[in-house]
Amino acid sequence: MKLRFLLLAGLSLYFSACFMLPRKERIVSMQEKDANIFLRKAIELTRKKNYKMAYSLFQDALNRYTEIDDEDGKTRTLSGLVKLFAIQGDKHQADSICSILSAQPNLNKTHSIFYTEAIAFNSYQSKELDKLLALFNQIDENQNNLEIKSIVASYVILCSFGENSTSTAAMVNFLETRYDGLLNLSKSHLLQNIETTALAAYALAINLYSKNEFERSAKYIATALDYDIQTENSRGIADDYYLSGKISFQTKKFNQAIEDFHNANDIYSAIGESQGARTSSVFALISEYKVSGNPVLLKSLKEIQSAVESKELIELIKKYISEETR
């Protein structure tokens, strides 16, 4: 009875405090709360390829941030819209919103994390390496800009994946020499975008994988997976599991590869990434065949090989079921 009395008294004080706020401040607080919810949901739906609903929620968030004159909220929402259109290949719309963002007075004096990441992502999706390099060079080298430069450097590496170019080497060197500092900022909750660490770790991991440095790659991808799980980044988690599976496969840890590929397949399927799901599924099947040598699995692989249209998958199966690579 006493506990119930204290609980009711606490709730009474809470609601009294809320309604002691001026009406305008209460409305602003509610609008900001709603806008934040809409924005988070829009970002989540973008990752799940539900673009129509994501666009609607971005619009709702933008309207509310505009009504309460929240410049940071508007910037984050417009940046989300840039990524939404870039993913869909609508370069015209993505570029148009980038132009709107660049015209904002508060962005002319400093580099906004979310705005800069949106521009970098847009250029990455369009494979515009020169624009990414120019953006990286525009940002002054100092501790305050470490996060932004790390984001752009990561997209340069991903954009030029597999190329042993001077620019890629420079970006890798930048990230590797500042990686501990980035981790420290992340652990101290001093990053503006909590996904920065996962992005940088993934970029370094995939670069090392392309050079057959599998052990070093595995350490970075483990960090990327950890941070992507923390931020509930479904696409990032799937990509991390897929690369982890490929590392395990290349180092002949086939049981671990099976688990990683199944995890990647499940998440890719859930977010509508059919190509990633199909490739993960085939890799899992090949890994299982490597472990057991089961002729039923071999038959399944040959049936897939004859049915799929993807040349990449056909060559993948052909390579790993041959006598030399069994």
SULRA-V836803 format. One line per field, one symbol per residue. phi: phi as a letter, one per 40 degrees, with the letter a starting at -180 (. if undefined). Layout:
BEGIN
phi->???
END
This chain:
BEGIN
phi->.ccccccccccccccccccccddcccccccccccccccccccccccccgcccccdccdccccccccccfccccccccccccdcdccccgcccccccccccccccdccccaccdcccccccccccccfccdcccccdcccccaccbdccccccdccccccbdgccccccdccccdcccbccccccccccfbccbccdccccccccccccccbgcccccccccccdcdcccdcfcdcccccccccccccccccgcccccdccccccdccdcccgcccccccccccccccccccbgcccccccccccdccccccccccccdccbcdcbc
END
